[in-house]
Amino acid sequence: MTSEHVVRQFFEQVRSGKKPDFANQFMAEQVLAHQIESEEEQTVLRTPQEYAEHVVEMLDAYGQFSIEIQECLAAGDKVYVRWKQTGTHVGEVNGYQPSGLPVIQLASAVYRVENEKIAEYWIQIDRAGIQKQLEYNKNRTGS
């Protein structure tokens, strides 16, 4: 299985929220997750189970969201993916009460695949964009 195929299947099955418990089929036992938050780089060690729990948290917050891969490029053991996730604000997020309105997440990541499993990734999420949408939805609904 190519690195690109592993990552595409991971998105289709796990990241999409359809089958979060399948994370162990696509992720190594421990995955290095490099993240940027408020311009601060952080590295977190994640297990497939922790990732599955993270996806369930997204489902709790945004309902059964849709995810569209807008770009996917592969080179050797690395795969770059840029995606758009669209959900409905149905659960509390960062102190914002559910608004019932749409929330769009734009993000991209580079995944490193080793032995046909994701072993490491570098991710960037437009968190400021999500925050603005939550604030806008709060003002529209008063919730």
C-alpha positions as CSV (number, residue, x, y, z in Angstrom):
1,M,0.0,0.0,0.0
2,T,1.4,3.4,-1.0
3,S,1.8,6.2,1.6
4,E,-0.8,8.2,-0.3
5,H,-3.3,5.3,-0.1
6,V,-2.7,4.9,3.6
7,V,-3.4,8.6,4.2
8,R,-6.4,8.7,1.9
9,Q,-7.9,5.7,3.7
10,F,-7.2,7.2,7.0
11,F,-9.2,10.3,6.0
12,E,-12.0,8.2,4.5
13,Q,-12.4,5.9,7.5
14,V,-11.1,7.7,10.6
15,R,-10.6,11.5,10.1
16,S,-14.1,11.7,8.5
17,G,-15.7,10.5,11.7
18,K,-17.2,7.4,10.0
19,K,-15.1,4.9,11.9
20,P,-12.8,6.5,14.5
21,D,-12.1,3.2,16.1
22,F,-10.2,2.1,12.9
23,A,-7.4,4.5,13.9
24,N,-5.1,1.6,14.9
25,Q,-5.3,0.3,11.3
26,F,-3.8,3.4,9.9
27,M,-1.6,4.8,12.8
28,A,1.5,3.5,14.5
29,E,1.2,2.6,18.2
30,Q,2.7,6.1,19.0
31,V,2.5,9.0,16.5
32,L,4.4,12.3,16.8
33,A,1.9,15.1,16.2
34,H,3.6,18.4,15.5
35,Q,1.1,21.2,16.0
36,I,1.1,25.0,15.9
37,E,-1.1,26.9,18.3
38,S,-0.9,30.7,18.6
39,E,2.4,30.6,16.6
40,E,3.8,28.2,19.2
41,E,5.1,24.8,18.0
42,Q,4.1,21.8,20.1
43,T,4.8,18.1,19.7
44,V,2.3,15.7,21.2
45,L,2.7,11.9,21.4
46,R,-0.6,10.4,20.3
47,T,-1.9,6.8,20.3
48,P,-4.5,5.6,17.9
49,Q,-7.0,5.4,20.8
50,E,-6.3,9.0,21.7
51,Y,-6.8,10.1,18.1
52,A,-10.1,8.2,17.9
53,E,-11.2,10.0,21.1
54,H,-10.3,13.3,19.4
55,V,-12.4,12.5,16.4
56,V,-15.4,11.6,18.7
57,E,-14.9,15.0,20.4
58,M,-15.2,16.7,17.0
59,L,-18.4,14.7,16.3
60,D,-19.8,15.9,19.7
61,A,-19.0,19.5,18.8
62,Y,-19.8,19.5,15.1
63,G,-22.1,16.6,14.4
64,Q,-21.6,14.3,11.5
65,F,-19.3,16.7,9.6
66,S,-18.2,16.4,6.0
67,I,-14.6,16.5,5.0
68,E,-13.3,17.4,1.5
69,I,-9.7,16.7,0.5
70,Q,-8.9,19.8,-1.6
71,E,-5.3,18.8,-2.4
72,C,-3.2,15.7,-1.8
73,L,0.4,15.4,-2.9
74,A,2.7,12.4,-2.1
75,A,6.5,12.1,-2.3
76,G,8.2,9.1,-0.9
77,D,7.0,8.4,2.7
78,K,5.4,11.9,3.1
79,V,1.9,12.9,2.0
80,Y,0.6,16.5,2.1
81,V,-3.2,17.0,2.5
82,R,-5.2,20.2,2.6
83,W,-8.9,19.8,3.5
84,K,-12.1,21.6,4.3
85,Q,-14.3,20.3,7.1
86,T,-17.9,21.5,7.4
87,G,-20.0,20.7,10.4
88,T,-22.8,22.2,12.5
89,H,-22.1,23.7,15.9
90,V,-24.1,21.2,18.0
91,G,-21.9,20.9,21.1
92,E,-20.0,23.3,23.4
93,V,-16.7,24.5,21.8
94,N,-14.1,26.6,23.7
95,G,-16.9,28.0,26.0
96,Y,-19.3,28.7,23.1
97,Q,-22.7,27.1,23.5
98,P,-24.2,25.3,20.5
99,S,-25.6,27.6,17.9
100,G,-26.9,25.1,15.4
101,L,-25.0,27.1,12.7
102,P,-22.3,25.9,10.3
103,V,-18.7,25.9,11.2
104,I,-15.9,25.4,8.6
105,Q,-12.4,24.3,9.4
106,L,-9.6,24.7,6.9
107,A,-6.5,22.8,7.6
108,S,-3.5,21.1,6.1
109,A,-1.0,18.5,7.3
110,V,2.0,16.5,6.1
111,Y,1.9,12.8,7.2
112,R,4.9,10.6,7.3
113,V,4.1,6.9,6.7
114,E,6.3,4.1,8.0
115,N,5.5,0.4,7.6
116,E,2.1,1.3,6.0
117,K,1.0,3.4,9.1
118,I,1.1,7.0,9.9
119,A,4.1,7.6,12.2
120,E,4.3,11.3,12.4
121,Y,2.5,14.4,11.2
122,W,2.8,18.2,11.0
123,I,-0.6,20.0,11.1
124,Q,-1.8,23.6,10.8
125,I,-5.4,24.5,11.4
126,D,-7.0,28.0,10.9
127,R,-8.0,28.3,14.5
128,A,-8.5,32.0,14.3
129,G,-11.0,31.4,11.5
130,I,-12.9,28.9,13.7
131,Q,-12.9,31.3,16.6
132,K,-14.3,34.1,14.4
133,Q,-17.1,31.8,13.2
134,L,-18.0,30.8,16.7
135,E,-18.1,34.4,17.8
136,Y,-20.2,35.4,14.8
137,N,-22.6,32.5,15.4
138,K,-22.9,33.5,19.1
139,N,-23.8,37.1,18.1
140,R,-26.4,35.8,15.6
141,T,-28.1,33.5,18.0
142,G,-27.4,35.1,21.3
143,S,-26.2,31.7,22.7
